[in-house]
Amino acid sequence: MSTLLSALQGTRPERLPVWFMRQAGRSLPEYREARQGTTILEACLRPELAAEITLQPVRRHDVDAAIFFSDIMTPLVIAGVDVDIRPGIGPVIEDPIRTAADVDALVAHELGDTSPITEAAQIVIRELGEQKPLIGFAGAPFTLAAYLVEGRGSRDHLAARSMMHSDPESWRRLLAWCADISGQFLAVQVDAGARAVQLFDSWAGSLSQADYVSSVAPHSAAALAAVEGRVPRIHFGVGTRHLLQDMAACGVEAMGVDYRTPLDEAAQLLPGLPLQGNIDPAMLSAGWGPLEAHARDVVGRGKAAPAHIVNLGHGVPPTTDPAVLTDLVALIHEL
């Protein structure tokens, strides 16, 4: 069994497994070369290109798993939602969802042709073999809904949080649709052979615990339930220390922890649960000395959990020197 899957089952393998969020490209010159002439959403839906980008960092860094090259917006595109990803801005929704009528129009959309996802995943799996699993990926319902309501990324998600309280029924229907789309997207990747999945909640940290529990958690649980019993599930959010226990209660086999919360403290909050994380991405450009000391500290704190998958506490910055990631993987494997 792969080291990643062993850790997800709560068993400590002899060698620490490591992979990086947003490892599929970004900092690699071969990624930038492969992406020339395509938008990111086009790249996600071209099977051979998506597979190549998924595999590039596995070949270069010797990480222990591939994360499927996709974007939080990909299932929305497949469902026919008008979305664009603009350089320097990120996802942009031309017609934000603000009213009950907007929600009515949105929920009529269904997930369309997912064959490009299936084909890309199968190409990746053929090259990876047994020891390096493919991790499926989807955005969590709140993060999808936040983009849909705000129209683009937001610091505090005022429009989304306002809709949650001003029109709770429309909010419920919106989140239920997002959960269904995310769950289906995870299931497509598992059907194609992904052996674990991660639900990624970029914006949940903006919520109070009360709002998360009452208006978001049931929908994250529904998305995760789409692959329950089939593969291990990892749940990750940014700035979510106050929500870790509630996110775990959505139904997971492991919790991702961002760089703000030390792993030994997370282990106290989540007894018995394997943890993933949580090297600070800023340390990747701080020089080898500080990075090595930090990585050793993270690994030491991770021993408080029954098993530990080393990762970043968020994504790889695009400006990262790829050689630093390769050296970091080698260090973690030595530890």
C-alpha atoms as one frame of an Amber mdcrd trajectory, in Angstrom:
protein
   0.000   0.000   0.000   1.199   3.540  -0.699   2.506   5.603   2.193  -0.237
   8.169   1.643  -3.052   5.638   1.890  -1.447   4.026   4.941  -1.367   7.404
   6.676  -4.971   8.098   5.706  -5.912   4.833   7.420  -4.222   6.071  10.599
  -1.074   3.947  10.279   2.356   5.577  10.346   4.394   4.286   7.392   8.186
   4.038   7.659   8.571   7.023   5.323   6.508  10.181   5.821   4.252  10.825
   2.831   4.350  14.313   1.340   2.523  16.161  -1.406   1.857  19.863  -1.933
  -1.383  21.706  -2.461  -1.229  23.460  -5.821   1.758  21.300  -6.698   0.354
  20.709 -10.181   2.194  23.447 -12.022   2.454  27.075 -10.938   6.127  27.167
 -10.012   7.418  24.798 -12.725   8.892  26.074 -16.009   7.585  22.960 -17.762
   4.099  23.898 -16.535   4.354  27.390 -17.985   5.584  25.941 -21.266   2.734
  23.410 -21.408   0.147  26.088 -20.604   1.200  28.480 -23.380  -1.752  29.544
 -25.490  -4.410  28.167 -23.143  -6.440  29.543 -20.279  -6.380  27.574 -17.038
  -9.965  26.414 -17.536  -9.170  25.252 -21.063  -6.156  23.360 -19.707  -8.337
  21.672 -17.083 -10.627  20.312 -19.784  -7.982  19.088 -22.257  -7.307  15.551
 -21.001  -3.760  15.030 -22.235  -2.688  18.487 -21.071  -4.397  18.177 -17.679
  -2.760  14.777 -17.193   0.665  16.104 -18.154   0.384  19.001 -15.704  -0.785
  16.635 -12.961   2.251  14.408 -13.506   4.970  17.050 -13.909   5.563  17.731
 -10.199   5.437  14.008  -9.358   8.239  13.353 -11.812  10.285  16.338 -10.671
   9.852  16.278  -6.882   9.198  12.567  -6.116   6.131  13.462  -4.040   4.023
  10.560  -2.802   0.762  11.447  -4.550  -0.567  13.411  -7.486  -3.293  15.966
  -6.973  -5.596  16.099  -9.974  -4.988  19.265 -11.988  -8.245  21.138 -11.825
  -9.725  24.347 -10.505 -12.480  25.084  -8.032 -14.414  26.560 -10.961 -14.107
  23.542 -13.288 -17.366  21.818 -12.270 -19.198  25.139 -12.655 -17.881  25.414
 -16.213 -18.959  21.836 -16.940 -22.391  22.761 -15.565 -22.641  25.650 -18.044
 -22.124  28.537 -15.620 -20.558  31.643 -17.179 -17.258  31.902 -15.313 -13.838
  33.188 -16.255 -10.469  33.198 -14.492  -8.708  36.502 -15.080  -4.997  37.093
 -14.492  -4.409  39.002 -11.282  -8.072  38.728 -10.278  -9.004  35.054 -10.196
 -12.476  33.646 -10.840 -15.059  36.119 -12.115 -18.783  35.345 -12.402 -20.371
  37.638 -14.982 -23.834  37.485 -13.415 -23.567  37.027  -9.631 -26.299  35.112
  -7.827 -28.139  37.613  -5.628 -31.885  36.818  -5.710 -34.224  33.852  -5.407
 -34.809  34.083  -9.154 -31.047  33.893  -9.741 -30.911  30.756  -7.626 -33.845
  29.282  -9.562 -31.952  29.808 -12.819 -28.715  28.392 -11.443 -30.083  25.192
  -9.939 -31.581  24.268 -13.315 -27.986  23.665 -14.482 -26.705  20.099 -14.321
 -23.190  18.722 -14.534 -22.532  18.152 -18.217 -19.922  16.099 -20.061 -17.299
  14.918 -17.578 -15.452  12.653 -20.012 -12.428  15.013 -20.158 -12.028  14.571
 -16.392 -12.325  10.799 -16.622  -9.875  10.576 -19.514  -7.287  12.812 -17.828
  -7.473  10.877 -14.564  -7.053   7.558 -16.357  -3.954   8.808 -18.197  -2.440
   9.895 -14.892  -3.214   6.623 -13.140  -1.629   4.556 -15.904   1.667   6.400
 -15.388   1.557   6.574 -11.584   1.190   2.846 -10.918   0.312   1.457  -7.507
   2.638   3.307  -5.140   1.581   6.866  -5.928  -2.172   7.453  -5.756  -4.135
  10.154  -7.504  -6.023  12.503  -5.175  -9.306  13.849  -6.472 -10.164  17.469
  -5.801 -13.210  19.727  -5.488 -14.091  23.060  -3.982 -16.356  23.008  -0.950
 -19.937  24.284  -1.298 -19.358  27.506   0.636 -16.369  28.482  -1.475 -18.311
  27.838  -4.684 -21.291  29.791  -3.343 -19.103  32.663  -2.168 -17.710  33.107
  -5.684 -21.177  32.775  -7.216 -22.693  35.434  -4.936 -19.766  37.845  -4.727
 -18.914  37.544  -8.423 -15.196  37.284  -7.631 -12.855  36.749  -4.707 -13.607
  38.797  -1.596 -11.858  39.529   1.673 -14.916  39.270   3.922 -17.692  37.789
   1.707 -20.265  40.310   2.874 -22.745  39.594   0.082 -22.638  35.844   0.676
 -22.938  36.147   4.437 -25.755  38.660   4.045 -27.700  36.349   1.726 -27.239
  33.516   4.221 -29.331  35.473   6.730 -31.604  37.633   4.569 -32.871  34.772
   2.394 -32.038  31.505   4.163 -34.183  29.386   1.858 -32.437  30.634  -1.289
 -29.105  30.170   0.494 -30.022  26.599   1.379 -30.973  25.816  -2.215 -27.787
  27.436  -3.516 -25.570  25.467  -1.128 -27.432  22.232  -1.844 -26.782  22.706
  -5.567 -23.101  23.484  -4.952 -22.818  20.390  -2.739 -24.397  18.238  -5.430
 -22.048  19.569  -8.125 -18.966  19.133  -5.913 -20.009  15.666  -4.821 -20.612
  14.569  -8.401 -17.245  16.000  -9.440 -15.476  14.026  -6.690 -17.362  10.876
  -7.675 -16.310  11.236 -11.329 -12.664  11.321 -10.257 -13.106   8.325  -7.943
 -14.919   6.414 -10.692 -11.876   7.072 -12.891  -9.519   5.644 -10.266  -8.620
   8.391  -7.783  -7.832   6.704  -4.466  -8.385   9.653  -2.128 -10.118  13.027
  -2.355  -9.744  16.473  -0.841 -12.539  18.993  -0.340 -10.974  22.450  -0.325
 -12.755  25.339   1.423 -10.855  28.526   0.594 -13.244  30.898   2.313 -14.809
  29.079   5.269 -12.495  30.903   7.656 -14.538  34.062   7.123 -17.520  32.458
   8.880 -18.440  32.371  12.541 -18.730  28.916  14.032 -22.488  29.362  14.443
 -22.959  30.265  10.779 -20.734  27.421   9.612 -22.538  24.807  11.687 -26.054
  25.948  10.806 -25.728  27.075   7.203 -22.664  25.434   5.643 -21.558  22.218
   7.371 -24.565  20.114   6.292 -23.748  20.883   2.675 -20.038  20.092   3.025
 -21.120  16.825   4.619 -23.360  16.130   1.627 -20.510  16.721  -0.835 -18.198
  14.421   1.124 -20.920  11.780   1.432 -20.856  11.347  -2.347 -17.720   9.207
  -2.001 -18.226   7.904   1.543 -16.887   4.390   2.005 -15.136   4.429  -1.366
 -11.943   6.389  -0.692 -10.397   8.335   2.206 -11.562  11.948   2.391  -9.466
  14.955   3.426 -11.100  18.255   4.369  -9.074  21.467   4.267  -9.935  25.097
   4.923  -8.000  28.339   5.248  -8.095  30.177   8.579 -10.353  27.522  10.088
  -8.859  26.730  13.494 -12.203  27.671  15.107 -13.975  25.258  12.741 -11.646
  22.242  12.732 -13.868  20.044  14.871 -16.991  20.995  12.940 -15.268  20.398
   9.601 -14.091  16.986  10.784 -17.653  16.185  11.846 -18.716  16.547   8.192
 -17.313  13.056   7.672 -13.610  12.667   6.884 -10.703  10.294   7.312  -8.133
  13.114   7.696  -8.067  16.864   8.305  -5.867  19.355   6.515  -4.528  22.085
   8.785  -3.421  25.485   7.521  -0.141  27.118   8.522  -1.688  29.168  11.347
  -2.445  26.245  13.669   0.411  24.093  15.040  -0.204  20.403  14.389   0.177
  19.373  18.026  -2.613  21.807  18.924  -4.749  20.501  16.042  -4.138  16.961
  17.299  -5.571  17.933  20.684  -8.683  19.303  18.968  -9.001  16.234  16.713
  -7.918  13.205  18.748  -7.449  10.034  16.740  -7.633  11.739  13.340  -4.732
  11.718  10.848  -3.562  15.238  10.028  -2.216  16.849   6.876  -0.010  19.920
   6.780   1.233  22.438   7.501   4.487  24.041   6.350   4.104  27.794   5.921
   4.336  28.580   2.166   6.220  31.796   3.007   9.089  29.676   4.328   9.747
  28.318   0.828  11.462  31.601  -0.043  13.029  32.267   3.376  16.252  30.343
   2.709  17.130  26.718   3.377  18.154  27.169   7.005  14.846  28.614   8.214
  12.868  26.250   5.968  14.651  23.143   7.256  14.193  24.171  10.883  10.511
  24.905  10.253   9.947  21.608   8.425  11.574  19.662  11.264   9.338  21.486
  13.746   6.221  20.663  11.714   7.204  16.990  11.505   7.905  16.918  15.248
   4.527  18.415  16.085   2.842  16.045  13.646   3.897  13.134  15.845   1.042
  14.101  18.161  -1.392  12.759  15.559  -1.877   9.053  14.822  -0.524   9.661
  11.311   0.797  12.659   9.424   0.829  13.591   5.749   3.283  16.435   5.235
   1.969  19.257   3.090   1.933  23.017   2.987  -0.500  24.986   5.099  -1.842
  26.429   1.838  -0.725  26.365  -1.805   2.662  26.567  -3.506   3.364  30.228
  -4.383   3.982  30.637  -8.144   7.361  32.300  -7.464   8.751  29.280  -5.565
  12.086  27.885  -6.773  11.229  24.301  -7.832  14.585  23.072  -6.509  13.525
  24.111  -3.008  10.466  21.843  -3.224  12.568  18.942  -4.485  15.023  19.397
  -1.608  12.152  19.694   0.874  10.650  16.391  -0.275  14.050  14.701   0.114
  14.407  16.115   3.637  10.943  14.926   4.669  11.623  11.465   3.301  14.839
  11.359   5.345  12.958  12.406   8.487
